[in-house]
């Protein structure tokens, strides 16, 4: 995603079932190799380190198929 008013900004929204699962994933040593590759790719594409924000879901919507 990117800001409609700022094409230089980008956002990645990652959702987990629970905060606990997100924290487990964060600490999983198996993701280190993939994380390093992603960080290298991002370093070439962005000016700074990613910022992480904890949001509280206030409503969920799933479209009907």
Backbone as ProteinMPNN parsed JSONL, in Angstrom:
{"seq_chain_A": "XXXXXXXXXXXXXXXXXXXXXXXXXXXXXXXXXXXXXXXXXXXXXXXXXXXXXXXXXXXXXXXXX", "coords_chain_A": {"N_chain_A": [[0.852, -1.168, 0.0], [0.375, 2.301, -0.541], [0.631, 5.767, 0.323], [-1.826, 7.854, -0.911], [-1.319, 10.503, -1.279], [1.377, 10.667, -1.196], [3.569, 9.27, -3.011], [6.035, 8.21, -2.461], [5.907, 6.918, -0.072], [5.34, 3.84, 1.639], [3.39, 1.089, 2.794], [3.092, -1.858, 4.692], [0.867, -4.23, 5.648], [0.519, -6.586, 8.032], [-1.156, -9.318, 9.272], [-1.952, -11.272, 12.113], [-3.333, -14.128, 13.795], [-3.34, -13.94, 16.574], [-1.789, -11.878, 19.103], [0.113, -13.31, 20.466], [0.865, -15.326, 18.619], [2.057, -13.709, 16.723], [4.221, -12.718, 18.177], [5.591, -15.135, 18.653], [6.355, -15.774, 16.039], [7.991, -13.633, 15.518], [10.185, -14.252, 17.103], [11.131, -16.618, 16.051], [13.793, -18.526, 14.992], [14.033, -19.608, 12.443], [13.156, -17.787, 10.599], [15.124, -15.973, 10.17], [16.949, -15.998, 7.934], [15.294, -15.368, 5.718], [14.358, -12.921, 6.652], [16.698, -11.408, 6.686], [17.213, -11.194, 3.945], [14.96, -9.753, 3.149], [15.343, -7.377, 4.602], [17.652, -6.426, 3.343], [16.676, -5.966, 0.746], [14.758, -4.002, 1.355], [16.423, -2.014, 2.374], [17.642, -1.098, 0.099], [15.528, 0.087, -1.124], [14.227, 1.907, 0.53], [14.465, 4.815, 2.68], [14.908, 4.638, 5.434], [14.822, 2.705, 8.522], [12.272, 0.192, 9.026], [9.179, 0.977, 10.63], [7.344, -0.183, 13.376], [4.045, -0.683, 14.401], [1.656, -1.167, 16.894], [-1.583, -2.024, 16.51], [-5.021, -1.879, 17.5], [-7.612, -3.943, 16.709], [-10.708, -2.802, 15.883], [-12.951, -3.451, 14.528], [-14.02, -6.053, 12.338], [-14.193, -7.03, 8.945], [-15.274, -9.186, 6.532], [-15.537, -9.872, 3.226], [-18.38, -11.235, 1.574], [-18.538, -14.163, -0.418]], "CA_chain_A": [[0.0, 0.0, 0.0], [1.101, 3.564, -0.434], [-0.165, 6.954, 0.618], [-2.296, 8.478, -2.158], [-0.751, 11.85, -1.372], [2.835, 10.596, -1.126], [3.946, 8.045, -3.721], [7.29, 7.703, -1.915], [5.682, 6.174, 1.163], [4.757, 2.512, 1.433], [2.942, 0.431, 4.01], [2.827, -3.289, 4.626], [-0.006, -4.615, 6.751], [0.631, -8.016, 8.295], [-2.114, -9.691, 10.309], [-1.805, -12.564, 12.769], [-4.526, -14.515, 14.546], [-3.226, -13.414, 17.936], [-0.511, -11.222, 19.385], [1.04, -14.376, 20.846], [1.405, -15.935, 17.399], [2.957, -12.725, 16.109], [5.46, -12.695, 18.981], [6.29, -16.386, 18.376], [6.949, -15.626, 14.701], [9.05, -12.638, 15.661], [11.334, -14.877, 17.762], [11.451, -17.882, 15.387], [15.09, -18.412, 14.316], [13.938, -20.055, 11.049], [12.839, -16.678, 9.699], [16.282, -15.07, 10.109], [17.492, -15.908, 6.574], [14.336, -14.603, 4.92], [14.328, -11.562, 7.187], [17.911, -10.718, 6.226], [17.024, -10.867, 2.526], [13.962, -8.681, 3.089], [15.971, -6.147, 5.09], [18.556, -5.95, 2.289], [15.821, -5.422, -0.306], [14.171, -2.757, 1.847], [17.483, -1.015, 2.52], [17.874, -0.53, -1.222], [14.317, 0.744, -1.618], [13.707, 2.918, 1.448], [15.46, 5.694, 3.283], [15.161, 4.355, 6.838], [14.37, 1.442, 9.09], [10.816, 0.091, 9.138], [8.585, 1.3, 11.925], [6.303, -1.121, 13.726], [2.98, -0.081, 15.192], [0.658, -2.109, 17.386], [-2.939, -1.52, 16.368], [-6.107, -2.648, 18.076], [-8.697, -4.123, 15.743], [-11.981, -2.389, 16.482], [-14.008, -4.107, 13.771], [-13.535, -6.885, 11.244], [-15.125, -7.183, 7.837], [-14.848, -10.175, 5.552], [-16.531, -9.833, 2.156], [-19.039, -12.498, 1.231], [-18.181, -14.63, -1.756]], "C_chain_A": [[0.895, 1.228, 0.0], [0.109, 4.685, -0.195], [-0.556, 7.612, -0.704], [-1.698, 9.858, -2.368], [0.772, 11.85, -1.346], [3.278, 9.266, -1.733], [5.252, 7.446, -3.214], [7.109, 6.921, -0.625], [5.003, 4.844, 0.855], [4.424, 1.902, 2.779], [2.727, -1.046, 3.735], [2.01, -3.633, 5.86], [0.051, -6.128, 6.883], [-0.286, -8.334, 9.463], [-1.818, -11.093, 10.825], [-3.074, -12.855, 13.547], [-4.523, -13.943, 15.954], [-1.885, -12.698, 18.081], [0.535, -12.275, 19.746], [1.671, -15.043, 19.641], [2.364, -14.99, 16.692], [4.289, -12.684, 16.85], [6.267, -13.973, 18.781], [7.029, -16.284, 17.046], [8.141, -14.686, 14.755], [10.329, -13.273, 16.215], [11.809, -16.164, 17.082], [12.768, -17.759, 14.621], [15.043, -18.837, 12.845], [13.655, -18.9, 10.095], [14.022, -15.738, 9.489], [16.817, -14.902, 8.684], [16.571, -15.081, 5.671], [14.274, -13.151, 5.351], [15.534, -10.767, 6.707], [17.77, -10.305, 4.763], [16.029, -9.728, 2.365], [14.558, -7.356, 3.537], [16.925, -5.567, 4.046], [17.755, -5.307, 1.155], [15.243, -4.077, 0.118], [15.218, -1.654, 1.966], [17.781, -0.343, 1.187], [16.691, 0.29, -1.72], [13.831, 1.889, -0.735], [14.83, 3.675, 2.129], [15.803, 5.318, 4.724], [14.667, 2.986, 7.252], [12.846, 1.398, 9.129], [10.366, 0.456, 10.546], [7.44, 0.333, 12.163], [5.308, -0.442, 14.646], [2.019, -1.174, 15.629], [-0.703, -1.449, 17.299], [-3.9, -2.417, 17.131], [-7.209, -2.729, 17.039], [-10.007, -3.769, 16.435], [-13.171, -2.979, 15.743], [-13.367, -4.944, 12.67], [-14.623, -6.969, 10.195], [-14.533, -8.161, 6.853], [-15.925, -10.173, 4.454], [-17.12, -11.212, 1.904], [-18.656, -12.875, -0.184], [-19.353, -15.246, -2.424]], "O_chain_A": [[2.028, 1.192, 0.482], [-1.084, 4.563, -0.474], [0.312, 7.895, -1.53], [-1.584, 10.328, -3.5], [1.395, 12.905, -1.46], [3.351, 8.255, -1.036], [5.55, 6.288, -3.507], [8.063, 6.319, -0.131], [4.197, 4.74, -0.07], [5.092, 2.167, 3.778], [2.24, -1.43, 2.672], [2.424, -3.354, 6.985], [-0.321, -6.859, 5.964], [-0.207, -7.702, 10.516], [-1.473, -11.988, 10.054], [-3.808, -11.938, 13.916], [-5.558, -13.516, 16.467], [-0.97, -12.894, 17.281], [1.703, -12.149, 19.378], [2.875, -15.3, 19.631], [3.368, -15.424, 16.128], [5.352, -12.623, 16.233], [7.496, -13.921, 18.741], [8.194, -16.667, 16.947], [9.167, -14.92, 14.117], [11.432, -12.877, 15.837], [12.808, -16.742, 17.51], [12.854, -16.963, 13.686], [15.928, -18.464, 12.074], [13.893, -19.026, 8.894], [13.924, -14.796, 8.701], [17.109, -13.781, 8.267], [17.032, -14.199, 4.946], [14.151, -12.254, 4.517], [15.411, -9.591, 6.362], [18.16, -9.201, 4.384], [16.229, -8.837, 1.538], [14.307, -6.323, 2.918], [16.997, -4.349, 3.883], [18.112, -4.236, 0.663], [15.236, -3.125, -0.663], [14.929, -0.489, 1.69], [18.13, 0.837, 1.144], [16.836, 1.1, -2.636], [13.094, 2.756, -1.206], [15.981, 3.239, 2.152], [16.891, 5.651, 5.194], [14.161, 2.213, 6.439], [12.197, 2.436, 9.25], [11.093, 0.26, 11.519], [6.653, 0.06, 11.256], [5.69, 0.288, 15.561], [1.615, -2.011, 14.822], [-0.948, -0.429, 17.944], [-3.607, -3.588, 17.373], [-7.686, -1.706, 16.547], [-10.366, -4.366, 17.45], [-14.281, -3.005, 16.275], [-12.313, -4.594, 12.139], [-15.814, -6.978, 10.507], [-13.407, -7.979, 6.39], [-17.093, -10.444, 4.733], [-16.431, -12.226, 2.011], [-18.472, -12.012, -1.043], [-19.247, -15.699, -3.563]]}, "name": "protein", "num_of_chains": 1, "seq": "XXXXXXXXXXXXXXXXXXXXXXXXXXXXXXXXXXXXXXXXXXXXXXXXXXXXXXXXXXXXXXXXX"}
